[in-house]
Amino acid sequence: MENGAYQKQSAPYGQGSGHIVLDDVNCIGSETFIGFCNHQGYMHHNCGHVSVELVGGSSSKEGRVVVRRGNTEGTVCDDNWDNNDARVVCRMLGYHGTARAVALARFGQGSGQIWMDEVKCTGSETSLAKCPFIGYGINDCSHSEDAGVICQ
């Protein structure tokens, strides 16, 4: 990014609430208002107020994937969980090396909500919320199937 501008992902300043007004914004830098940048249209998006963190690992680069949606934490089921999915999670957390998916609650079982199941990222998405999955809270899993990642 130029001119001292930095891009942050995975809600480092806290999650928002309410409507998501813009997505896939592409500015050239000379615009005087973000609405003048190229975008898909107001209120047209494929994301949610979602952030991720890793818990249960021996360092901040590994652990069970915990998704925070609104004020509720939950896990991700390991059905179809692969390195492409792990790559997206690691990128959301600022890691740009290799990423390895792990399954079967390797970093311990979570509790409560299982937010995501059948996640099918290509690996290029900027957020786990932009990957195809069957819908928030819809799953056929137990916490013995909690997904994890190891980031490099």
DOTORMI-409375 format. One line per 10 residues: number of its first residue (from 0); their letters; for each residue x, y, z of N, C-alpha, C. Coordinates in steps of 0.02 Angstrom, whole numbers. Atoms other than C-alpha are relative to their C-alpha. Layout:
BEGIN
NUM) a) X:Y:Z:X:Y:Z:X:Y:Z ~ ...
//
This chain:
BEGIN
0) mengayqkqs) 42:-58:0:0:0:0:45:62:0 ~ -40:-61:6:61:175:-36:-21:53:50 ~ 16:-60:-39:65:340:59:-17:-15:72 ~ 11:14:-71:69:261:232:-66:-33:15 ~ 63:35:-11:-97:170:208:13:-74:12 ~ -9:70:-15:-110:-4:281:-67:-35:-1 ~ 60:40:1:-236:-141:254:1:-47:60 ~ 7:45:-57:-296:-236:408:-57:-47:-14 ~ 53:49:11:-398:-394:406:-16:-34:65 ~ 25:38:-56:-494:-503:528:-16:45:60
10) apygqgsghi) 26:-46:-51:-563:-354:626:50:16:55 ~ -49:-14:-54:-403:-301:719:-22:56:46 ~ 24:-55:-42:-495:-149:786:-68:-15:30 ~ 65:20:-26:-648:-247:839:-49:-8:-57 ~ 49:13:52:-795:-310:741:-52:55:-2 ~ 53:-47:8:-922:-193:672:-67:-33:13 ~ 67:27:-5:-1108:-215:681:-43:37:-50 ~ 44:-33:47:-1255:-169:574:14:-21:-71 ~ -6:16:71:-1253:-163:385:71:6:-25 ~ -63:-5:37:-1101:-196:277:-17:37:-64
20) vlddvncigs) 20:-44:54:-1111:-56:151:40:-13:-64 ~ -42:10:59:-964:-91:34:43:-62:8 ~ -44:58:3:-864:-245:-17:37:3:-66 ~ -41:2:61:-729:-278:-146:13:69:-27 ~ -15:-69:19:-680:-94:-148:69:2:-33 ~ -63:-5:37:-543:-53:-274:13:73:-16 ~ -17:-71:10:-470:123:-261:66:6:-36 ~ -65:-14:31:-331:197:-365:42:47:44 ~ -36:-42:-47:-285:320:-228:-14:74:-4 ~ 13:-72:8:-340:489:-295:-72:18:17
30) etfigfcnhq) 70:-13:-15:-523:472:-246:-6:42:64 ~ 10:-42:-59:-588:600:-121:-54:-29:46 ~ 53:32:-38:-726:485:-58:0:-74:-18 ~ -4:72:13:-725:295:-40:-55:-23:-48 ~ 55:18:46:-891:287:-133:17:12:-72 ~ -22:-12:68:-800:351:-288:44:-56:-27 ~ -41:57:21:-691:194:-293:-45:-52:-33 ~ 38:55:29:-743:44:-396:-23:-47:55 ~ 27:49:-47:-855:-74:-297:-60:-33:-33 ~ 54:41:27:-997:-197:-323:-69:30:11
40) gymhhncghv) 64:-31:-15:-1133:-78:-267:-13:3:75 ~ 16:-7:-70:-1196:-17:-101:-44:-58:24 ~ 36:53:-33:-1259:-154:15:5:-67:-37 ~ -10:63:36:-1200:-290:-107:66:-29:24 ~ -60:29:-28:-1077:-404:-18:-10:-74:11 ~ 3:71:-17:-1034:-583:24:40:-13:64 ~ -38:8:-61:-961:-559:197:-44:13:61 ~ 34:-12:-63:-1010:-543:378:50:28:49 ~ -45:-25:-51:-939:-471:536:32:-60:35 ~ -31:61:-23:-823:-617:563:74:12:12
50) svelvggsss) -72:-1:-12:-651:-628:642:21:-69:25 ~ -25:65:-21:-541:-777:684:58:9:48 ~ -59:4:-42:-414:-824:815:18:-74:7 ~ -23:69:-11:-313:-980:855:9:-10:75 ~ -6:15:-71:-323:-1061:1026:24:-72:9 ~ -22:67:-18:-242:-1211:1109:66:-22:-29 ~ -64:19:29:-79:-1210:1012:58:19:46 ~ -59:-16:-40:98:-1195:1079:29:69:-17 ~ -20:-68:19:120:-1027:990:-60:34:-32 ~ 55:-37:31:12:-891:912:-10:-21:-73
60) kegrvvvrrg) 6:21:69:41:-973:742:-37:-65:-10 ~ 35:63:8:-58:-1130:777:-56:-6:51 ~ 53:12:-47:-217:-1187:858:-66:-17:-33 ~ 68:11:23:-401:-1227:845:-27:66:-27 ~ 28:-60:30:-490:-1104:732:-64:19:38 ~ 58:-26:-35:-612:-999:832:-25:60:-40 ~ 32:-52:39:-732:-890:733:-43:41:47 ~ 44:-44:-39:-813:-740:816:-46:33:-50 ~ 52:-30:42:-975:-688:735:-46:39:46 ~ 35:-42:-49:-1055:-542:824:35:-8:66
70) ntegtvcddn) -29:10:-66:-1029:-577:1008:8:-74:17 ~ 0:71:-14:-1031:-766:990:60:-34:-33 ~ -56:40:26:-877:-877:972:-24:-69:-19 ~ 15:68:20:-884:-1043:885:59:-30:-37 ~ -54:35:34:-777:-1170:796:-18:-14:-73 ~ 9:20:70:-758:-1236:619:7:-76:-2 ~ -2:73:7:-794:-1418:576:53:-18:-52 ~ -54:19:45:-655:-1513:489:-23:-37:-63 ~ 24:30:62:-767:-1586:351:25:41:-59 ~ -30:-32:59:-675:-1544:188:53:52:17
80) wdnndarvvc) -51:-48:-21:-550:-1439:288:67:-19:-30 ~ -64:15:32:-388:-1426:189:47:60:4 ~ -51:-53:-3:-232:-1320:164:-23:65:-31 ~ 26:-63:28:-326:-1194:56:-39:39:53 ~ 37:-32:-54:-442:-1158:203:49:28:52 ~ -51:-22:-49:-292:-1148:321:36:62:-25 ~ -35:-57:30:-206:-1026:202:-40:65:11 ~ 42:-59:-9:-354:-906:214:1:22:73 ~ -2:-17:-72:-357:-915:405:66:32:18 ~ -66:-27:-16:-170:-886:417:9:70:-29
90) rmlgyhgtar) -5:-67:31:-179:-738:296:-41:51:40 ~ 42:-45:-40:-321:-662:399:37:23:63 ~ -37:-15:-61:-203:-668:549:68:32:-14 ~ -61:-35:17:-59:-588:455:60:-44:-15 ~ -54:46:16:44:-744:417:-3:-16:-74 ~ 1:8:72:97:-763:236:45:-56:-24 ~ -39:59:19:202:-922:238:-46:-57:-17 ~ 41:59:13:140:-1098:215:-52:-8:55 ~ 53:13:-49:-16:-1156:303:-21:-73:-6 ~ 19:70:-1:-66:-1330:356:-64:-8:40
100) avalarfgqg) 63:15:-33:-240:-1388:399:9:-61:44 ~ 1:59:-44:-262:-1506:546:-72:-12:21 ~ 69:20:-12:-418:-1599:597:-6:-37:67 ~ 16:43:-57:-501:-1703:733:21:31:67 ~ -12:-36:-63:-481:-1571:870:72:-9:26 ~ -71:8:-19:-290:-1585:869:20:49:55 ~ -17:-51:-50:-282:-1426:975:-55:5:54 ~ 51:2:-52:-423:-1477:1091:-69:15:-28 ~ 69:-11:21:-611:-1474:1077:-25:67:27 ~ 33:-61:-21:-705:-1311:1082:-65:-18:35
110) sgqiwmdevk) 66:11:-30:-875:-1289:1160:-48:50:-30 ~ 49:-47:26:-1036:-1204:1113:-12:-8:-74 ~ 19:-4:71:-1075:-1153:934:53:-30:-46 ~ -43:17:57:-1001:-1236:780:-26:43:-57 ~ 25:-51:48:-1013:-1091:658:3:-23:-73 ~ -9:13:71:-948:-1164:495:14:-74:-12 ~ -10:69:20:-949:-1333:407:4:-2:-76 ~ -8:9:73:-901:-1394:233:30:62:-32 ~ -34:-59:27:-787:-1244:206:42:-21:-60 ~ -35:18:62:-716:-1245:29:34:61:-31
120) ctgsetslak) -38:-57:26:-593:-1102:6:43:-21:-59 ~ -49:12:53:-488:-1088:-151:70:16:24 ~ -64:-21:-28:-349:-1012:-46:15:73:-15 ~ -14:-70:18:-357:-839:-124:-47:50:35 ~ 48:-45:-33:-501:-769:-19:34:40:55 ~ -28:-43:-51:-466:-627:101:-31:-12:68 ~ 34:15:-63:-584:-693:235:-33:-68:-5 ~ 35:64:-2:-653:-861:287:-74:9:-17 ~ 71:-13:15:-825:-781:271:-14:4:-74 ~ 10:-4:73:-797:-764:83:6:-68:-33
130) cpfigygind) -5:67:27:-769:-951:61:-69:-33:-1 ~ 63:37:-2:-913:-1065:14:-4:-45:61 ~ 15:46:-54:-989:-1159:161:-75:-5:5 ~ 72:15:3:-1162:-1223:204:-44:48:39 ~ 39:-50:-36:-1216:-1078:314:19:2:74 ~ -19:-8:-70:-1179:-1009:487:-45:-42:45 ~ 36:40:-49:-1227:-1131:622:-30:-64:-26 ~ 27:62:29:-1278:-1269:501:58:-50:-5 ~ -54:49:1:-1173:-1425:529:-27:-69:20 ~ 14:68:-23:-1174:-1612:558:61:-26:38
140) cshsedagvi) -64:13:-33:-1022:-1610:672:-6:1:76 ~ -8:-8:-73:-968:-1624:852:69:33:10 ~ -64:-34:-13:-822:-1535:935:60:-46:-6 ~ -57:46:14:-716:-1692:910:26:9:-70 ~ -20:-14:69:-707:-1630:729:22:73:-9 ~ -21:-70:6:-646:-1452:767:64:6:-42 ~ -55:-12:46:-528:-1387:633:53:45:32 ~ -55:-42:-23:-359:-1310:666:47:15:-57 ~ -50:-17:50:-214:-1234:572:69:8:33 ~ -68:-15:-19:-26:-1219:582:26:48:-53
150) cq) -24:-52:46:39:-1058:504:76:6:5 ~ -72:-13:0:218:-1020:454:15:72:-13
//
